[in-house]
Amino acid sequence: MSLRGAIEPDGATHVRWRGRRLVYFGGCDYYRLAQHPTLLKAHSRAAARDGLGTGASRMTTGNHPSHSELESALVKFFGSETATVVGNGYLANLALGQAAAGRFDAAFIDERAHMSLRDAAQFLDCPVVRYRHCDADDLTERISPRRAAKRLVVMADGVFGATGRIAPLAGLAKRLPRSATLWIDEAHGAGVLGDRLRGTAEHCGLANRRVIQSVVFSKALGSFGGAILGPRWLRSALFDGNHVVTGSSSLPSGLAKATLASLGLLRARPGLAKRLRRNIAFVKERLLAAGVPAGDTAFPVFSLECPGKKASALRRRLLATGIYPSCIRYPTGSDGAFYRFAISSEHSCAQLELLVAALSGYSCD
Ligand SMILES: Cc1ncc(COP(=O)(O)O)c(C=O)c1O
């Protein structure tokens, strides 16, 4: 896998790439909050006061008041028992794996889980079994020889960011003993799914199940950083010699304040989520009617697999229409190259129509 050409944002819905200004349907900034003046102001104010970084971990001198302020806001927003902020989403999963070491007798992980979840599983100190992607029947079969074990954990992305597929968490949960825990990576679902935007667990109705979540600030929240949401024992373990929490610098206060601003915006402006959902429906309904497999989930992402020459043809077609060709080769995605499209709340009707026109009637078969 090689690096693609550098991309520069140019306003909320465009990028500059290889000297051209193109409409952008890439990335995961689903509300384009990374460009929002409220977040930028919150960030620059805090950075001017506190400096760019904290210079130490929270266990030494890097514990800033904005960390606990953000944790309280996360608890309120996501309805979790506790929230613990770390430097990014990848670290959130690693920290969680370290904190949960020895807590489970067996772990079951979706074969296409994000690499941070797969890395985190290695810390658990128990057998880790892969089950077929989003396949509740396969999970049941693999659990069956270990059903007597009380402490099971199932690990999955709530939404698989490469394809936009939502994990069938309700179906998976039904196959599990009540004592089992679901560890959900909410990198993509947080801020997008559920009535209160709490993510996939809310969307799939898991309120009565044991759930642990990792969240990422760099996607729908438009900032940077990560957090672990879960029960008290987890928070205690995270502050009891956890390697990530002890051995890496804490989140800069500018990012903590920007994330706080973002949570505030999502709550105060329900119109943002409404607009995102309207835009998703606009594009997906039209594409599905045109025979393009855009998926019918209420999530802003879909991907099209395009082998060989078809990929080059689609690239030419997108460029001719003025759209950035977001072709991706990603270890957890579909096999080979695929085009990934992400709709935002900020795309105009004309831009959405442009995408529909570029993809309609186009077959990757
Ligand atoms: C599913 C998933 N989990 C975790 C991460 C890691 O998040 P971060 O970029 O904050 O390290 C990502 C980011 O790409 C992701 O897509």
PDBQT file of the ligand as one rigid body, heavy atoms in Angstrom, charges set to zero:
ROOT
HETATM    1  C1  LIG A 401     -13.251   1.705  13.432  1.00  0.00    +0.000 C 
HETATM    2  C2  LIG A 401     -12.105   2.576  13.872  1.00  0.00    +0.000 A 
HETATM    3  N1  LIG A 401     -11.605   2.416  15.114  1.00  0.00    +0.000 NA
HETATM    4  C3  LIG A 401     -10.592   3.164  15.573  1.00  0.00    +0.000 A 
HETATM    5  C4  LIG A 401      -9.995   4.129  14.773  1.00  0.00    +0.000 A 
HETATM    6  C5  LIG A 401      -8.831   4.905  15.298  1.00  0.00    +0.000 C 
HETATM    7  O1  LIG A 401      -9.192   6.225  15.575  1.00  0.00    +0.000 OA
HETATM    8  P1  LIG A 401      -8.116   7.403  15.580  1.00  0.00    +0.000 P 
HETATM    9  O2  LIG A 401      -7.978   7.841  14.174  1.00  0.00    +0.000 OA
HETATM   10  O3  LIG A 401      -8.668   8.436  16.487  1.00  0.00    +0.000 OA
HETATM   11  O4  LIG A 401      -6.840   6.817  16.099  1.00  0.00    +0.000 OA
HETATM   12  C6  LIG A 401     -10.490   4.342  13.478  1.00  0.00    +0.000 A 
HETATM   13  C7  LIG A 401      -9.886   5.403  12.659  1.00  0.00    +0.000 C 
HETATM   14  O5  LIG A 401      -9.543   5.396  11.597  1.00  0.00    +0.000 OA
HETATM   15  C8  LIG A 401     -11.564   3.538  13.010  1.00  0.00    +0.000 A 
HETATM   16  O6  LIG A 401     -12.064   3.681  11.784  1.00  0.00    +0.000 OA
ENDROOT
TORSDOF 0
